[in-house]
Each structure stands twice: as structure tokens, then as C-alpha cells.
């Protein structure tokens, strides 16, 4: 039994509790609430902390072991090397307080098994397998001959080109066969792909009916307007804005190819206004970063995940709303398979962290791993 006695308990869903207690047993939370009515401490390991809160989720990350934001370099390095680097990403994620990751394309289908087997310490991983893209789309590597890209896709499994309804169905089934828990589709062009435009639709309506077909989340949402926001709010479709990668590229334009710098600069303000609009119109928002690099010395790398919450606050959310986006709201991005995670409440998974400062007073606290003094996954301490 573990008993955390905290000056402030942030439950993830609901109002904070001053003078709170969290009790966990067997990997689950048995009590979370005011100290005045908490169960006794007999037999418990007692830990005191200024703040206790749920472990954070990153709902849009990539375990690809990259040392560059130039995605054309991926085929130039062995998959085994990038997988080894990704093991460091797991450690850096935990150090930053990330206890769950919705991995939207990469090596996560393999890392998830290593974590679940207890071979590696890491966040719970809910992987997509390959990124699905049309030929010439955002998931294509335009600088290589098509046959090379197709061969890389078969050997590595990070991306998958698919055209037409039968091929799209096969591509989805291949990912499910590999253990995917979700499907990631590049519905439009992107910034880090060379020849396409973020404004262009790529899959046809027959291939991808999107919201009308019950798509659970929209990633980035750069061109959201009032009509789209209202449709998302009505259907419960969740927006994962990933402002972190936008800000990281803006601050490091020389670290991406010139075409990516030009496209990112052109859409950065549009994206910010779209996220503000989504907040104003009541769209459900979950926190995700689009982080994919290995090494804290690099921009957009694992371990800097908590910076997304500060970006969400700057775009109109309150600190408590931003924390909810990274905790209680986040599991809903997995639909009916959502785990009991993201909340400090009886019966929920004992994934939580302690802090040495109050993120409600300064949301930037969560962007600095040094403020995260302890991390527990399924009741087991993995930091501190």
C-alpha cells in the first residue's frame, strides 16, 4: 500500500483538493480525496509531496528513433538502431511524467510488447503501427523512387502507402494483425513531406468519410472553421492540436528542410487561430505533441512532452483544462477500449506523479522534468 500525502491533489477531473491523500493498493487507486476522511496509514508506505496528480498522456507521439526532423533520413539508418534509441525515449517520457502514449505511427507496436513484458520501463503504449498515406501523400517520402519507398515500408513498417478502397482496407487489417490499437491516416498533406500541401485533401471521400464514419480524433486541425468545430462538438470528435511541434519548428527553422520551414511558417498562425476557435466553441481537446526525436539535446524530442500544456494555455485553455486534456480526457481518444486511467479516483489505475511546485499557478512546471519528483505506473515507482 502506498499513501501520498500532498498539499494539493489534482484529480484530473474536478476541482483540486487542498490537503489531499492518495492511497493505492495492487496497482489501483483505492482512495483519493481530503485527508480528513482518508483511511488510516497503518502498513502503508507514506510519501509527502507538494502536489500529486495523474500521470500525463501524450496522445500524439512517434517512437521512430530519429535524430533529425528531416523524415527523409529514416530509411538511411537501420531500424534496429532507431529501435534502440527509442528505448531511451521511453525513459525520457517517464522522466517527464508521461505514463501513457497514444503512438500514432512508428515502432510502438514492438515497444508496447517490451513494456508489457516488463523488459523495458516505459509508459503504457497504444500504437497505430504504420502511418497510412496515399501514394504521393504526407506519409510518402517524395525524394526517393516509389519502389524504394514501398520496399522501406515493407521492411520497416513505419509507413504504408494505400490507394483505393480495397487497398485501404487491407492496410488497416495489416496494422491490426501487427497489434495496432488505433489507425492513423494522413487525410491531408503536411509540413514535413516535400511535395504536398497541408491544405490538400488526399484520400477520397469513399476512402475516408472521416467524422461521418465515426473517426475518433482529428490531429492538428490547422484549418478548422466554425462549422467543423460545431460538428466535432456535436459528435464528440476529439481534437489533438499538437502545438508543440509547430512551436519547435518555428524556433528551429534551420533544423528542417527549406520546404518544411516555408510551409510551417505559412500555417503557424492559422493553426493557432484554429485551436483558439476550437477552445471557444467547446470542442473536446486532448493533449498531444507530435514529438518523434531521440535525445534531450534535440528539439521536438521525448522528454519535452509537458510543454504542450503551456501551449494550450496560451491558446485559451485554463491550466486546469489543459491538465484535464493531458489526463482525464486523454484516454477517450481510444474510444471504447479506453483504460481506467487519467484520474485520481477509486478504481482507476495507479498511474500518477508528484511535483515540487503547483502547475495551476505556473503551468510551465510540467514542461520541466526536474519538477517531476516521482512517477508511478500501475503502482510501481519508476522515477524518484
DAFEN-V915112 format. One record per pair of residues at least 4 apart in sequence whose ideal C-beta (glycine too) atoms are under 7 Angstrom apart, sorted by the first residue. I is the first residue (numbers start at 0). GAP is how many residues later the second one is. Records with the same first field share a line. If there is no record, write none. Layout:
I = GAP  GAP
This chain:
0 = 22  24  42  43  44
1 = 22  42  43  45  377
2 = 18  20  38  41  42  43
3 = 17  18  43  45  48  350
4 = 16  30  41  43
5 = 14  43  44  45  46
6 = 12  43  44
7 = 8  10  12  42  43  350
8 = 7  8  11  13  23  43  335
9 = 6  41  43  313
10 = 21  332  333  334
11 = 41  42  311  312  315  316  330  331  332
12 = 311  315  330
15 = 344
16 = 16  17
18 = 15  16
19 = 13  14  15  32
20 = 10  12  14  17
21 = 7  10  30  322  330
22 = 7  8  15  16  21
23 = 4  5  6  326  355
24 = 5
25 = 353
26 = 322  323  351  352
27 = 319  320  321  322
28 = 315  316  317  318  319  321
29 = 316
30 = 7  8  315
31 = 312  313  314
32 = 4  5
33 = 4
40 = 5
48 = 305  324
49 = 305  306  307  308
50 = 303  304  307
51 = 300  302
52 = 270  291  299  300  302
53 = 273  288  289  290  297  298
54 = 42  44  45  296  297  298  320  322
55 = 41  42  43  249  250  270  271
56 = 43  230  269  270  273  285
57 = 40  43  229  230  231  233  247
58 = 43  181  227  228  229  271  274
59 = 42  44  159  180  182  228  229  230
60 = 40  42  227  228  230  231
61 = 41  42  43  44  230
62 = 23  26  40  43  44  45  48
63 = 10  18  42  43  94  228
64 = 16  17  18  20  21  42  229
65 = 8  16  226  227  228
66 = 226  227  228  231
67 = 5
68 = 123  180  186  187  224  231
69 = 186  187
70 = 70  121
71 = 69  71
72 = 4
73 = 84
74 = 66  77
76 = 4  5
78 = 4  77
79 = 4
80 = 4
81 = 4  25
82 = 24  27
84 = 4  209
85 = 4  21  25  208
86 = 33
87 = 4  206
88 = 4  205  213
89 = 4  21  25  30  31  32  33
90 = 4  30
91 = 4  204  210  211
92 = 5  8  29  30  209  210  212
93 = 4  27  28  29  281  288  289
94 = 208  274  277  288
95 = 207  209  210  273  276
96 = 209  256  269  275  278
97 = 25  207
98 = 24  25  252  276  278
99 = 23  24  241  251
100 = 22  24
101 = 24  80  231  232
102 = 5  22  23  24  25
103 = 24  80
104 = 23  25  26  53  79
105 = 52
106 = 4
107 = 4  17  19
108 = 18  20  69  70  71
109 = 4
110 = 4  11  14
111 = 4  13  15
112 = 4
113 = 5  6
114 = 5  7  10
120 = 261
125 = 55  56  208
126 = 53  54
127 = 47  52  54  55  56
128 = 28  46  49  51
129 = 23  27  28  29  30  45
130 = 8  27  28  29  53  55
131 = 7  28  30  39  51  52  53  54
132 = 4  5  6  7  26  28  53
133 = 27  29  68  69
134 = 5  11  26  28
135 = 4  59  60
136 = 49  52  59  65
137 = 48  50  51  52  55  58  64
138 = 20  47
139 = 9  21  53
140 = 8
141 = 51  52  53
142 = 51
143 = 4  5
145 = 4
146 = 4
147 = 4
148 = 4  12
149 = 4  11
150 = 4
151 = 4
152 = 6  7  8
159 = 11  14
161 = 5  6  9
162 = 4
163 = 4
164 = 4  41  42
165 = 4
166 = 4
167 = 4  39
168 = 4
169 = 4
170 = 4
171 = 4  11
172 = 4
173 = 4
174 = 5  8
175 = 4
180 = 153  156
181 = 152
184 = 18  23
185 = 4  16
186 = 14  15  16  21  23
187 = 10  12  13  14
188 = 4  7  8  9  11  13
189 = 6  8
190 = 7  69  72  73
191 = 64  68
193 = 65
195 = 4
197 = 24  65  69
198 = 24
202 = 4  5
204 = 4
208 = 4
209 = 5
210 = 4  20  21  24  26
214 = 22
215 = 21  22  117  119
216 = 20  21  23  116
217 = 14  19  21
218 = 21  23
219 = 21  22  51
220 = 18  20  53  54  57
221 = 45  48  49  52
222 = 47  51
223 = 4  5  50  53  54
225 = 4  51  55
226 = 4
227 = 4
228 = 4  48  49  52  54
229 = 4  51
230 = 4
231 = 5  7  51
232 = 48  49  50
235 = 48
237 = 46  48  94  95
238 = 39  44  45  46
239 = 46  48  93
240 = 34  44
241 = 46  47  48
242 = 4  32  65  68  69  72
243 = 4  45  46  47  63  64  67
244 = 4  44  45  55
245 = 4  18  22  25
246 = 4  64
247 = 4  51  52
248 = 4  7  15
249 = 14  18
250 = 48
251 = 47
252 = 8
254 = 44
255 = 4  5
257 = 4
258 = 4
259 = 4
260 = 4
261 = 4
262 = 4
263 = 4
266 = 4
267 = 4
268 = 4
269 = 4
270 = 4
271 = 4  43
272 = 4
273 = 4
274 = 4  40
275 = 4  39  40
276 = 4
277 = 5  7
278 = 6  36  37  38
279 = 36
283 = 45
284 = 40
285 = 39  43  44  47
286 = 21  22  25  38  39  43
287 = 20
288 = 16  19
290 = 9  10  11  13  14
291 = 8
292 = 5  7  8
293 = 7  8
294 = 6
295 = 5  7
302 = 66
305 = 60  61
306 = 4  60
307 = 4
308 = 4  13  14  17  54  57
309 = 4  53  54  57
310 = 4
311 = 5  10  13
312 = 4  6  9  50
316 = 4  5  8
318 = 4  40  41  44
319 = 4  40
320 = 4
321 = 4  41
322 = 4  36
323 = 4  5
324 = 4  5
325 = 4
326 = 15  16
327 = 14  15
329 = 12
330 = 7  8  10  11
331 = 6
333 = 4
338 = 10
339 = 7  8  9
340 = 7  8  10
342 = 5
343 = 8
348 = 29
349 = 26  28  29
350 = 25  26  27
351 = 24
352 = 19  21  22
353 = 19  20
354 = 4  10  16  17  18
355 = 15  17
356 = 5  8  14
357 = 4
358 = 4  6  7
364 = 6
371 = 11
372 = 11
373 = 7  9  10
374 = 7  8  9
375 = 4  5  6
376 = 5
